[in-house]
Amino acid sequence: MTEPGRGAGTGVGPAIGIDVGGTNLRAAVVDAAGATVEVVSAVTPSEPDALDAALVDVIGDLAGRHAVSAVGLAVAGFVSRDRQVVRFAPHLPWRDAAVPARIAARVGLPVVLEHDANSAAWGEACFGPAGAGENVAVVAIGTGIGAALLVDGALYRGSNGVAPELGHLPVVPGGRPCACGKSGCFERYCSGTALAATAAELLAAHQDRPSVLARAGSGVTGAAVADAAASGDAVALEAMADFAHWLGVGLSIVADVFDPDLIVVAGGVASSAPLFLDDARRVYAGLVTGAGHRRLARIRRSELGVAAAMIGAAELARRGAAAAEAGRIAGGRAEDP
């Protein structure tokens, strides 16, 4: 299945986009221009039936106040190529679950399923910087790394619907262990979690260096490191420099394999882009194969922020509803006497 062309313009009204995270569900009513009309959130239940019920409640709540056409679910996990089944999601209770059909039957609306990074990429393509490129890599950096590829303007899912797992490209042989079972993965050096781990290592190795992060002890977070770096904390700035280096390394690998004309850095960590993105660009430019003899990809930060997955999922659902409505109308006309 290929998506309709990018950009707004289909004639169906707003849709609901839901970012189904391991901790929270974030849902938004999104209009045809990609604007969020209303946003609500709820805690993500840990049992599959309870999670279904929570989604039904959130959808019913928003649909009761807005005339919505469809629902899009953005899920961090393996989604079947036909987007009808959640195969596996490490932080969610669904396993080989036909989620869209189950939810649609209970809410009376079409429900579209998509990987969260693909949803974010589609949002950025329709309403953000990814629309300015043809071959685009979207790297969403948060707790880990989610990624998506747009090839000639269409989402690329791979043979089994799970491409691309850029976060699990090994960048450090024998490096930090990763939850995926490998060691030295890209996201273990370039993510919110990695930023916190690097800061903790620096604090342990240089206990005599003053830092506001020392007060947090083992509870230091990526967000705290970013805030401290923005305030000029030396340890936090060193951790951020390490993060920038590995981002540049990872993006050079992505460019060697995929050769995009545009790379969009998204996710929660992207809000701190002024602290690392220029340094990452320099590392990338020096490491990409053929440096100095090829056109480099433009590297830009997301314009949609943490709402990208909700906006993209809603837009995919809205376009699906528009296509179904157009088919219904065309079929009706064909049957007219």
C-alpha positions in Angstrom: 0.0 0.0 0.0 1.3 3.5 -0.9 0.3 6.7 0.8 -1.4 9.5 -1.1 0.7 12.5 -2.1 2.2 14.7 0.6 0.7 18.0 1.9 -2.8 18.9 3.1 -5.8 19.1 1.0 -8.1 16.1 1.3 -11.7 16.9 1.9 -12.5 14.9 5.1 -12.6 16.5 8.5 -10.2 16.1 11.4 -9.0 12.7 12.7 -7.6 11.4 16.0 -4.0 10.5 16.3 -2.8 8.5 19.3 0.8 8.0 20.3 0.7 4.7 22.2 3.7 4.8 24.5 4.8 2.4 27.2 4.0 4.9 29.9 1.3 7.2 28.5 -1.2 7.4 25.7 -1.2 10.8 24.1 -4.1 11.5 21.8 -4.9 14.6 19.7 -7.6 15.7 17.3 -5.7 16.9 14.3 -7.2 19.1 11.5 -6.5 19.0 7.8 -3.7 21.6 8.2 -1.9 19.4 10.7 -2.9 21.6 13.8 -3.7 19.9 17.0 -7.2 21.0 18.1 -7.2 19.2 21.4 -4.7 16.9 23.2 -5.5 14.5 26.1 -3.4 11.8 27.8 -3.9 8.8 29.9 -1.8 6.1 31.6 -1.0 3.1 29.4 -2.4 -0.1 31.0 -0.1 -3.1 31.2 -2.8 -5.7 30.2 -4.0 -6.0 26.6 -7.8 -5.9 27.3 -7.3 -2.9 29.6 -5.2 -1.2 26.9 -7.9 -1.7 24.4 -10.4 -0.3 26.8 -8.3 2.8 27.5 -8.0 3.5 23.8 -11.8 3.1 23.4 -12.3 5.6 26.3 -9.9 8.2 24.9 -11.4 7.9 21.4 -14.9 8.1 22.7 -14.0 11.2 24.8 -12.6 13.1 21.9 -15.2 11.9 19.4 -17.9 13.1 21.7 -16.6 16.7 21.3 -15.3 16.7 17.7 -16.7 15.4 14.4 -13.8 13.1 13.6 -13.5 10.9 10.5 -10.9 8.2 11.6 -8.3 7.2 14.1 -4.6 6.6 13.7 -2.5 4.6 16.2 1.2 5.2 16.3 2.9 2.2 18.1 6.5 1.6 19.0 6.9 -2.0 17.9 6.8 -4.4 15.0 3.8 -3.8 12.8 2.8 -6.2 10.0 3.4 -5.0 6.5 -0.3 -4.6 5.9 -0.6 -2.6 9.1 -3.3 -4.8 10.5 -1.4 -6.5 13.3 0.9 -5.5 16.1 3.4 -8.3 16.0 5.5 -7.3 19.1 5.9 -4.1 21.1 8.6 -4.3 23.9 6.8 -1.8 26.2 3.2 -2.8 25.4 1.2 -6.0 26.1 0.0 -6.7 22.6 1.4 -9.8 20.9 0.3 -10.7 17.3 -2.8 -8.6 18.0 -5.2 -7.4 15.3 -5.6 -4.1 17.1 -7.1 -1.9 14.4 -10.0 -4.3 13.7 -10.7 -4.7 17.5 -10.8 -1.0 18.2 -12.7 -0.1 15.1 -15.5 -2.5 16.0 -15.9 -0.8 19.4 -15.7 2.9 18.3 -17.5 2.8 15.0 -14.7 4.6 13.2 -11.9 3.4 10.7 -8.7 2.7 12.6 -5.3 2.8 11.0 -2.1 1.3 12.6 1.4 2.5 12.0 4.8 2.3 13.5 5.4 5.4 15.7 8.6 6.5 13.8 6.8 6.1 10.4 3.9 8.2 11.8 6.3 10.9 12.9 8.0 10.8 9.5 4.7 11.2 7.7 3.8 14.1 9.9 7.1 15.8 9.2 6.6 15.0 5.5 3.2 16.6 5.3 3.6 19.5 7.7 7.3 19.8 8.5 10.8 19.8 7.0 10.7 16.3 5.6 8.4 17.5 2.8 11.4 19.4 1.4 13.3 16.1 0.4 12.7 13.1 -1.7 14.8 10.6 0.0 14.6 11.4 3.7 15.8 9.7 6.9 13.9 10.7 10.1 15.9 9.9 13.3 13.7 10.2 16.3 15.8 10.4 19.5 14.1 9.9 22.8 14.5 7.1 25.4 16.0 5.2 22.4 16.1 5.8 18.7 13.2 5.3 16.3 13.8 5.8 12.6 11.9 6.0 9.3 12.8 6.3 5.7 10.9 8.1 2.9 11.9 6.9 -0.5 10.8 9.1 -3.4 8.2 10.6 -0.9 6.7 7.2 0.2 7.3 5.4 3.5 9.7 2.4 3.2 8.8 -0.5 5.5 11.0 -3.3 4.3 9.9 -6.9 3.4 8.4 -7.6 6.9 7.2 -4.1 7.8 9.9 -3.4 10.4 12.5 -1.3 8.6 14.6 0.5 9.6 16.1 -0.3 13.0 18.8 2.4 12.9 19.0 2.6 16.6 20.5 -0.9 16.7 23.3 -0.4 14.3 26.5 -1.3 16.2 28.8 1.7 16.5 31.1 0.6 19.3 32.4 -3.0 19.2 32.0 -4.5 22.6 30.3 -1.3 23.9 27.4 -0.8 26.3 25.0 -3.7 26.4 21.6 -3.0 24.7 18.2 -4.3 25.5 18.0 -5.8 22.0 20.7 -8.3 23.0 23.6 -6.7 21.1 26.3 -4.4 22.5 27.5 -1.0 21.3 24.2 0.0 19.5 23.8 3.5 18.2 21.0 4.3 20.7 23.2 3.3 23.6 25.4 6.3 22.8 22.9 8.7 21.3 19.6 8.9 23.1 18.1 10.4 26.3 19.1 7.3 28.1 22.6 7.4 26.7 23.0 11.0 27.6 22.2 10.2 31.2 24.6 7.2 31.2 27.5 9.2 29.8 26.9 11.9 32.4 26.9 9.3 35.2 30.1 7.8 33.9 31.8 11.3 33.8 30.6 12.0 37.4 32.0 8.7 38.6 35.3 9.2 36.9 35.7 12.9 38.0 34.2 13.1 41.4 36.2 16.3 42.1 34.5 18.2 39.3 31.6 20.4 40.5 28.3 19.8 38.7 24.7 20.3 39.5 24.1 16.8 38.3 26.0 15.4 41.3 22.9 16.1 43.4 20.8 13.7 41.4 23.2 10.8 42.1 22.1 7.7 40.2 18.8 9.3 39.3 20.3 11.7 36.7 18.1 11.9 33.5 18.8 12.9 29.9 16.4 15.9 30.4 18.4 17.0 33.5 21.7 16.7 31.5 20.2 18.9 28.7 19.0 21.5 31.2 22.4 21.6 32.9 24.2 21.9 29.6 22.0 24.8 28.6 23.1 26.5 31.9 26.8 25.9 31.2 27.5 23.0 33.5 30.9 21.6 32.4 30.1 17.9 33.0 26.8 18.2 31.2 28.4 20.0 28.3 31.0 17.2 28.0 28.2 14.6 28.0 26.4 16.6 25.3 29.6 16.8 23.2 29.9 13.0 23.4 26.3 12.7 22.3 26.9 15.0 19.4 29.9 12.9 18.3 28.0 9.7 18.2 25.1 11.3 16.5 27.5 12.4 13.7 28.9 8.9 13.6 25.5 7.3 13.3 24.3 9.7 10.7 27.4 9.1 8.6 26.6 5.4 8.6 23.0 6.1 7.6 24.2 8.3 4.7 26.6 5.7 3.5 23.8 3.1 3.3 20.9 5.2 2.3 22.3 8.4 0.7 19.4 10.7 1.7 19.2 14.3 0.6 17.7 15.3 3.9 17.9 14.0 7.5 15.4 15.2 10.1 16.3 14.8 13.8 13.1 14.4 15.8 12.0 13.1 19.2 12.2 14.6 22.6 15.9 15.2 22.6 15.5 17.4 19.4 14.3 20.2 21.6 18.0 20.6 22.7 19.3 20.7 19.2 21.1 24.0 19.6 23.4 22.2 22.0 24.5 19.4 19.7 23.3 19.6 16.1 26.1 21.8 14.7 28.8 19.6 16.2 27.0 16.5 14.9 26.9 18.0 11.4 30.7 18.5 11.5 31.4 15.0 12.6 29.0 13.6 9.9 30.6 15.7 7.2 34.1 14.4 8.1 33.2 10.8 8.3 30.8 10.1 5.5 32.4 8.1 2.7 33.6 10.4 -0.1 33.7 13.4 2.2 34.6 16.5 0.2 33.6 14.8 -3.1 29.8 14.4 -2.7 26.8 16.5 -1.8 26.0 16.2 1.9 22.5 15.6 3.2 20.9 18.6 4.8 20.4 17.9 8.6 17.4 19.7 10.1 15.5 19.4 13.4 11.9 18.5 13.6 9.3 21.3 13.5 6.5 19.2 15.0 8.3 18.1 18.2 6.8 15.4 20.3 3.4 15.8 18.5 4.8 14.5 15.2 3.7 10.8 15.7 0.1 11.9 16.7 -0.1 14.3 13.7 1.3 11.8 11.3 -1.0 9.0 12.5 -4.0 11.2 12.3 -3.1 12.4 8.8 -2.6 8.8 7.6 -6.0 7.9 9.0 -7.7 11.0 7.6 -6.4 10.3 4.1 -7.5 6.7 4.4 -11.0 8.0 5.3 -10.9 10.5 2.4 -10.0 7.8 -0.1 -12.8 5.5 1.2 -15.3 8.3 0.9 -14.1 9.2 -2.6 -14.5 5.5 -3.6 -18.0 5.4 -2.0 -19.1 8.5 -3.9 -17.6 7.3 -7.2 -19.3 3.9 -6.7 -22.6 5.6 -6.0 -22.4 7.7 -9.2 -21.5 4.6 -11.3 -24.7 3.0 -10.1 -27.0 6.0 -10.8 -29.4 5.5 -13.7 
